[in-house]
Amino acid sequence: MLKSSVLLLLLLISTFSAACRGGQGLPFLQESRTPSVPSALSRVAIVIDKNFTLNQDMNFTGNGMVISGDNITIDLGGHTIRGPGKGPWIWPEPALSSVGIEVKGRSNVVVKNGRIENFATAIFLADSGKITIENITTQLNHYGIYMYETRESTISQNQITSNIYGLTTLGADNNLIIKNHVFRNHHFSPGGYGINLIASFQNVIKENLVEDNMTQGIWLIKAGRNTIYHNNVSGNNPNGEDQGGANNWYEPKLKQGNYWGDYEGRDLNGDGIGDTPYQLFSERVVEDPYPIMKPKEWLQSNLLTARFVVPESELGFILAVQASFSSP
């Protein structure tokens, strides 16, 4: 499987090289299906109701993009959208003086591949379901991501950093927060938590790296029946806080919890699980009964990467192609 994939890629590169030498130019520059954006500076929000790929960085003087359609994908194409500033301090209510991407009352929307910075809220999800946010960096915002009454959605493979607050949910149930790097959210004080669930239920938080935030790493307030496991949590103050009820800070079937950077217990039988529970910060007894002794590399994919270079002498320029294949 892997060998055939590599051979296919080599064939594509060969075809590409022949096309360029034959005077056909660069195929991916001849035609673009990307909707054009009027300018790099916009004084009004862009309303999007169909599939959209951004083709340049954008600066906004107010709101950025408002999603008004269902069953669509918004691909930022690796570009950055910037806002007018964080606005006034507010918590726990959403900060709406400027929003990078707003998804309100929508379903089956994907937002991916880009950077959002300098808004009151980078991404605001409200009264929506089955939303996917992936491979987005949110930084230098008041809120990195805010989920209000949003359900059955996935927040995955994002970097949430250097915001006043990281990821916040309010009344958001049955969501999956997985493989995100949530770190150094401490741009101003008060602020600086990594992940905060408020009155939110039956969510799963797993395989995230939550580190070096100014205050709480993972903080639950009046939230219940959530499952938090296989996360690396370290360098926060405190690493975990639970003011809710009946949350599982471990996976019941696996009997595995989280890695806590300040756990001081021992592992006498060498099974990788601490012999004593990890105590979370709480007004009552809340613990992770199966703390993991060593941090895991949850964010790394099992990929094999190959890089191919077509010499400058053949094309008039150097072409480098890098591809990744899942190993069998």
N, C-alpha and C positions, 0 to 999 in steps of 0.2 A: 504493500500500500504506500509506504513512504517512498520507496524507490520509484514507483510510477508517478508519484506526485512531483518528485524532483525532475524526472525526465520530461514531464509535461511543462514544467516551468522553463526548462532549458529550451524546449521547442518554441515556446512563446517568445522567449528572448531572441532566439534566432530569427523568427518571423519578424519581430519588431526591428531588429538590426537591418534585415533585408529591405524592409519598407522604407527605412530612413535613407539607406544608401541608394534606393531607387527614386529618390526625389519626392517621396510622398509626405515628407515632413514628420512632425510629431503627432501621432494619431490622437492622443488625449487632449491636444490643443486645438484640433480642427473643429470639434463640435462640443458644445457644453449644454447640458440639460439643466444646469443650475439656474434657478430664477435669479435675475439680477436685482441688486439692491441699489437704490438711487445714489447714495453717496456713503462715504465712510463716517459721516456725521449725520445723525438723524435726530430731529426735534420731536418726532412723534413715534409711537410704538409701531412695530411691524406686526400686522395681524396675519396669522398663518392658518389656513384651513385645508391644506393639502401637503403632500410630501415636499420637503424643502431642504436644500443644502446651501449653507452659507459659503460664499466665495471670497470673502475678505473680512478683515477685522472691522469692527463697528464700534463707534462711540455714540452713546445716547445721552440726551439732556434730561430724560425722564425715564419712563418705562422702556424696556427693550422689546421683547417679543411676547405677544399675546396669542395663545393657541386657541383657535375657535373651531377646530374640527376633530372628529374622532377617527381612529384607525389610521393614523399618520405617523411619519417619522421625521423628526427635525434633526438634521445632521449639521453640526457646527463646522465640520470639515477641518478640524484642527485650529480654527480661528478663535479669536478672543472678542468678547463683547464687554464693553466697559460702561459703567454708569456714572451718575453725577455725584455720588458720595453715599456714605452710610446713613445719613439722616439722623434724626434725634434718637436717643437711647430709648428702647422699649423692651419689656419682657414681662410676662411670657406671651403677650399678644403678638401677632405677626406685625412686622414692620413693612408698611406698604407705601412709603413715600416714593420709592422707586423699586421696581422689580425687574430682574434680568429676564427671566422666562416665567410667565404665568400660565398655569394649566388649571382652569377652573370649570367644574362641571363637565369634564371630558372623560373619555374612556379609550383604552388601547392606544396610548400615545407613547412614542419612544423619543427621548431627547439624549443625544450622545455626541461625543468626540469634540470637546472644545474647552474653553476657559471662560469663566464669568467672574468679573471682579468689579468692586467699587459700587455696589448697589446696596440699598437697605436690605433687600432679600435677593440672593442670587437666583434661587429657584423656589417658586411658591406653588404648591399643589393644594387645591381646595376642592372638596366635594367631588372627588374624582376617583376612578377605579381602574385597575390594571394599567398603571403608568410605569414605565421603565426609565430610570435615569442611570446612564452608564458612561464611564470614561469621561467624566466631566471634572475639571478642577474648579473649585469655588474658593476664591481667596480675597481678602481685604474687603469683605462685606460685613454688614451687621449680622445677618443670618446666612449661613452657608446654604442650607436647604431647610425649608419649613413645610411640613406636611400637616394640613388642617383637614380633619374629617375625610381622610383619604384611605382607601382600602385596597387590599389585594394588589399592592404595587411592589416593585423591586427597585432598591437603591443599591447599585453594584459597581465595583471597580472605579470608584471616584476618589479624588483627593480633596479633602475638605480641610483647609488650613488657613491660619492667619486671619480668621474672621473673629468678630466679637463672640459669636456663638456658632457652634458647629452645625450639627444636625438636630432639628427639633421636631417632635410630633405632638400634636394636640388633638385628642379625640380621633386618632388614626389607628385602625385595627387591621389585623391579618395581613401585615406587610412583612417583607423580607429585606433585611439590611445585611448585605454580605460583601466581603472582600473589599471594603473601603479602607483607605488610609486617612485617619482622622487625627490631626496632629497640630500642635502649636497654635491652637485657637486661644489667643491671649493678646490680641492686638491692643485692646483697651480694657480697663477695669472699671466697673464690675463686668464680668463676662468670662469667657474662656473655657466653657465645658466642651466636651467632645460630642457625646450623644445624650439627648435628654428626651425621655418619653413622659408625657403628661397625660393622664387620663386616657391612656391608650392600652389596648388589650390584644392578646393573642398574636403578638408580633414575634418574629424570630430575628435575633441579632447574632450572627456567627461569622467567624473567619475574618474579622476585622482587626486592623492594627490601630490601636487607640493609645496615643502616647504624647507626653509632654504638653498636655493642655494645662492652662493656668489653674482651673478648678477641677470639677469632677471629670473623670474619664467617661463613665457610663452612669447616668443619673435617672432614676425612676421615681416619679411623683404621682401618687394615686393611680398607679398603673398596675394591672394584674394579669396573671396567666400568660406572661411573656416568657420566652425561652432564650437564654443568653449563654452561648457556649462556643468553645474553640476560638476565642478572641485572645489576642495578646494585648494586655492592658498594663501600662507602666508609665511612671514619671508624671502621673496626674495627682491632684490633691483634693479629695482622695481618689483612688483608682475606681472604686465603685461605691455608689450610694443608692439605697433602696428605701424610699418612703411610701411604698405602695403595699401590695399584698399578694401573697401566693404566686410569686414569680419563681421560675426555675433558673438558677444560675449554673445550670448544667444540663446535659442531654440525658433524660432518664433511661433510655434504652442502652446507650453507650456507657453510661456512668462516667462521663468525662465533662469537666468544666472548662475553666479558662486558665490562661497563664497570667499570674499577677506578679508584677515586678517586685512588690514588697512582701511577698509571701516568705515566711521564715520557717516553715515546717520542714520535716524530713521525709525521706522516701526509703525506709529501711528495707523493703522487699524489692526495690528496684523496678517497679512496674510503671514508673513515669508519673504516678499520681501521688500527691502528698498524703501523708498518713493522717493529718489533722485538717479539719475544714478551714477555709479562708473566711474570715469574718469581714463582712461589708459594713460600711458606715451606715448606721440606722438607729432609730429610736427603739427598735426591738431586735431580736436575734434574727439576723439574715445571714446566710452563709452559702458559700460554694463548697459542697462537701467533697468534690473531686478536683481540687486544683491541680493544674498541669505544672510539672516541675520545670520544664524548659520551654522557651518560646518556640513556636512553630512557624514555618514559612508559609502561612496560609495564602499569601498574596501571589505566590509564584505559580505560574502555569507549567504544566508538563509539556513543554514545547521544544522542538528542535529547530534552530534557526540556521538558515543558509544564506550566504551572500554571494552574488554573482556580479562580475564587472566586465563590461564590454569595453575594450581598449579605445582610447581616443583616436587612434590611427584609422579605425574602421568607420567611425561616425562623425568625426570632427569635434566630438565632445565625449566626455566620460559618462557612461551610464552605469549606475550601480542599482541593483535590485536586491532587496532583502525580503525574505519570505519566511514564514513560520509554519511548521507542520506538526500536528499532534502525533506524538510517537505512539505506536501500537501497544 
